Amino acid sequence: MSSYKNGELLAIEYDVWINGSKLGIEKKQCINNIEVKETVDGSDTCVIKIQDPEFLYIEDNIFIEDNKIKVQLGWVGVTYRVKFEGYISAIDIIFQESGCPILTVTCMDNTHLMNRKKKDNTFKDTTSAKVVQKIVKEYGFKCVVESGYDFEKQETITQSQQTDIDFITQLAGNEVYPFTARLVGNTFYYVKKGHLSTPKMDLTYLNYPHEVISFSPKITKESAQVEVGSSVINSSNKKLSTTKIKSTRSTDSKTKNSNSGSNNAGRSYTYNPTTKKWN
């Protein structure tokens, strides 16, 4: 891949380390494609596609279990803009009629360590946040949980034939607000989605240094609706709104004739979406 800046041709620069050893030029020339995917949920991945006519990779120790891998990408003469560290999790090989093997090396970030074994665990009288902290610290990672969030204490939290990362991801999906369970470097974040105070990186599209090649945003015009009694509250309203409904509670003839009954008849209630209470 190449691009232009001020009329000068720019070329992509990359380096790969496997189990701490930096690949030399012979092995680098075999690499056809490197794709790094960074996600909000789950694990970051890296897929490396290799043509190996001389069996440089096949006869190496790349197949050793839990081999570490590091990938760095950028433009020549520019600081690396994309970095990935993790483990080789799968290797697929196609032996072609031409005799040139094609390798697809799939790598997972450091959450690979949390994805190797399915477990059964039961946690008593605790919160999801404390469970996440306990599990994450077993791997030597730091853990950051959402501050000020009221994690409900639960009588029992059960992990049933799940890897630790799958279990934590499930806990995040069960929270009242959308949560992300994500490892960044050696720090695991169990926090609400979309709460970065400041941008971590500026990305460009169609301009140097061309970090974004393409993207496809989705614009939805639907709004979630919550039905309350005989009324419907539109959650897409940006301003605080209230909705009035009449009480449908039935009263007997004695209540209707009493003073208190006449005061209650036809009373209207106002729903406050912020406090989630009827006034």
C-alpha positions in Angstrom: 0.0 0.0 0.0 1.2 3.5 -0.8 0.1 7.1 -0.7 1.2 10.6 -1.4 2.2 13.6 0.8 3.3 16.9 -0.8 3.9 15.0 -4.0 6.2 12.4 -2.4 5.4 8.7 -2.6 4.8 7.1 0.8 5.1 3.4 1.5 3.7 1.3 4.3 6.1 0.0 7.0 5.5 -3.0 9.2 7.3 -5.2 11.6 6.3 -8.5 13.2 7.7 -10.3 16.3 6.9 -13.9 17.0 7.8 -15.1 20.5 10.0 -12.1 20.9 12.0 -12.6 17.7 11.7 -9.9 15.0 11.1 -11.3 11.5 13.9 -10.9 9.0 13.5 -9.6 5.5 13.1 -13.2 4.0 10.1 -14.0 6.2 8.6 -10.5 5.9 8.6 -10.8 2.1 6.3 -13.8 2.4 3.6 -11.8 4.1 0.8 -10.7 1.7 -1.6 -9.1 4.1 -2.0 -8.0 7.7 -5.5 -7.0 9.0 -5.9 -5.7 12.5 -9.4 -5.3 14.0 -10.1 -3.3 17.1 -13.5 -3.7 18.7 -15.5 -2.1 21.5 -16.7 -5.5 22.7 -14.6 -8.6 23.1 -11.1 -9.1 21.8 -9.0 -7.3 19.2 -7.7 -9.6 16.5 -5.0 -9.7 13.9 -5.0 -11.9 10.7 -1.8 -12.4 8.8 -1.8 -14.1 5.4 1.4 -15.7 4.2 2.8 -17.4 1.1 5.5 -19.8 2.2 7.1 -21.4 -0.9 10.3 -22.2 1.0 8.6 -23.5 4.1 10.2 -20.8 6.2 7.2 -20.7 8.6 6.1 -24.3 8.4 9.4 -25.6 9.5 9.7 -22.9 12.2 8.4 -23.0 15.8 5.3 -20.8 14.9 3.1 -23.7 15.8 4.1 -23.8 19.5 1.1 -23.3 21.8 0.6 -19.8 23.2 3.3 -18.2 21.0 3.3 -14.4 21.6 3.0 -12.1 18.6 3.5 -8.3 18.2 2.6 -6.3 15.0 3.4 -2.7 14.3 2.3 -0.7 11.2 2.8 2.8 9.9 4.1 4.9 7.1 7.9 5.0 6.3 9.4 7.8 8.3 6.4 8.2 10.5 5.8 6.8 14.0 3.9 3.6 14.1 0.2 4.3 14.2 -1.2 0.7 14.7 0.1 -1.7 17.3 -1.1 -5.1 18.2 0.1 -7.5 20.9 -1.4 -10.9 21.7 -1.1 -14.6 21.0 -1.4 -16.9 17.9 -4.7 -18.6 18.4 -5.1 -20.5 15.1 -3.2 -21.4 12.0 -4.9 -22.6 8.8 -2.8 -24.0 5.9 -3.7 -24.6 2.3 -1.3 -26.8 0.3 -1.9 -25.7 -3.3 -1.2 -27.7 -6.5 1.6 -25.3 -7.2 3.4 -26.5 -4.1 3.3 -23.0 -2.5 1.5 -23.3 0.9 -0.8 -20.5 2.0 -0.9 -19.8 5.8 -3.6 -17.8 7.6 -2.4 -16.9 11.1 -5.2 -15.7 13.4 -4.1 -13.9 16.5 -6.1 -12.7 19.6 -5.0 -10.0 22.0 -4.0 -10.8 25.5 -7.6 -11.9 26.4 -6.5 -15.2 24.7 -5.2 -16.1 28.2 -8.8 -15.8 29.4 -10.2 -17.9 26.6 -8.3 -21.2 27.0 -10.4 -23.1 29.5 -14.1 -23.5 30.2 -15.0 -23.3 33.9 -17.8 -23.8 36.4 -17.9 -21.3 39.3 -20.4 -20.0 41.8 -20.0 -16.6 43.4 -22.2 -15.9 46.5 -23.5 -12.5 47.9 -21.5 -10.3 45.6 -21.7 -7.9 42.7 -20.7 -8.4 39.1 -18.0 -5.8 39.5 -16.3 -7.7 42.3 -16.5 -10.9 40.3 -14.9 -9.2 37.3 -12.1 -7.7 39.5 -11.4 -11.1 41.1 -11.2 -13.0 37.8 -9.1 -10.3 36.0 -6.5 -10.0 38.8 -5.9 -13.8 38.6 -4.3 -13.0 35.2 -2.2 -10.2 36.5 -4.2 -7.4 34.8 -5.2 -4.2 36.3 -9.0 -3.7 36.5 -11.0 -0.5 36.1 -14.8 -0.6 36.9 -17.3 2.1 36.3 -17.1 4.6 39.2 -20.4 5.8 40.8 -22.4 3.0 39.2 -24.7 1.1 41.6 -23.8 -2.6 41.0 -26.5 -4.6 42.6 -25.5 -7.2 45.1 -26.7 -10.6 44.0 -27.3 -13.7 46.0 -25.7 -16.0 43.4 -23.7 -15.4 40.2 -23.0 -18.6 38.2 -20.4 -19.4 35.6 -21.3 -22.5 33.8 -19.0 -24.1 31.2 -17.7 -20.7 30.0 -14.3 -19.3 29.5 -13.5 -16.3 31.8 -13.8 -13.8 28.9 -17.1 -15.2 27.7 -18.5 -15.1 31.3 -17.4 -11.5 31.8 -18.8 -10.5 28.5 -22.1 -12.1 29.5 -22.1 -10.1 32.8 -21.5 -6.9 30.8 -24.5 -7.7 28.7 -26.7 -8.2 31.8 -26.0 -4.8 33.2 -28.8 -2.2 33.1 -26.8 0.2 31.0 -24.7 -1.0 28.0 -21.3 -2.0 29.3 -18.1 -3.0 27.6 -15.7 -5.6 28.9 -12.4 -4.9 27.2 -8.6 -5.4 27.7 -6.4 -2.5 26.6 -2.8 -3.3 27.1 -2.6 -4.8 30.6 -5.7 -2.9 31.9 -9.1 -4.5 31.8 -12.1 -2.0 31.6 -15.5 -2.9 32.8 -17.3 0.4 32.2 -20.3 2.0 30.4 -19.9 2.3 26.6 -19.2 5.7 25.1 -17.7 7.6 28.0 -14.3 8.6 26.8 -13.7 12.2 28.1 -11.3 13.1 25.3 -10.4 11.6 21.9 -7.5 9.2 22.1 -6.5 9.5 18.5 -7.5 11.6 15.5 -8.1 9.5 12.4 -8.2 10.9 8.8 -10.2 9.8 5.7 -8.9 10.7 2.2 -6.1 12.8 3.7 -2.6 12.0 5.0 -1.8 9.8 6.8 -4.9 7.9 5.6 -5.6 5.8 8.8 -9.2 5.3 7.6 -9.5 3.6 4.2 -13.2 3.1 4.3 -16.1 3.1 6.7 -19.9 2.5 6.7 -21.9 4.3 9.3 -25.5 3.2 10.0 -28.1 5.9 10.7 -31.3 4.6 12.3 -34.5 6.7 12.3 -36.3 4.4 14.7 -36.9 5.4 18.3 -37.4 3.0 21.2 -40.8 3.3 22.8 -41.8 2.2 26.3 -45.4 1.5 27.0 -46.7 2.7 30.4 -50.3 1.8 31.0 -52.4 3.3 28.2 -49.7 5.8 27.2 -46.5 5.5 25.1 -43.3 7.4 26.0 -40.9 8.2 23.2 -37.3 7.8 24.4 -35.9 9.6 21.5 -37.0 13.0 22.8 -34.0 15.1 23.7 -35.9 17.4 26.1 -37.4 16.2 29.4 -41.0 15.5 28.7 -44.0 14.4 30.8 -47.0 12.3 29.9 -50.3 12.4 31.7 -52.6 9.5 32.0 -55.8 9.0 33.9 -56.0 6.4 36.6 -57.9 3.3 35.5 -58.4 2.1 39.0 -62.1 1.1 39.5 -64.1 2.3 42.6 -67.2 1.0 44.2 -70.4 3.1 44.6 -69.6 3.9 48.3 -66.2 5.3 47.3 -67.7 7.4 44.5 -70.1 9.0 47.0 -67.5 9.8 49.6 -65.5 13.0 49.7 -62.2 11.3 49.2 -63.6 9.3 46.3 -64.7 12.4 44.5 -61.3 13.9 44.9 -59.6 10.8 43.5 -61.9 10.4 40.5 -60.4 11.6 37.3 -57.0 12.4 39.0 -54.1 12.6 36.5 -50.6 11.3 37.0 -47.4 12.7 35.5 -44.5 10.4 34.6 -41.0 11.8 35.0 -38.6 9.9 32.7 -35.6 11.0 34.7 -36.7 9.8 38.1 -38.9 7.0 36.6 -41.7 7.9 39.0 -45.3 8.9 38.7 -46.3 12.1 40.5 
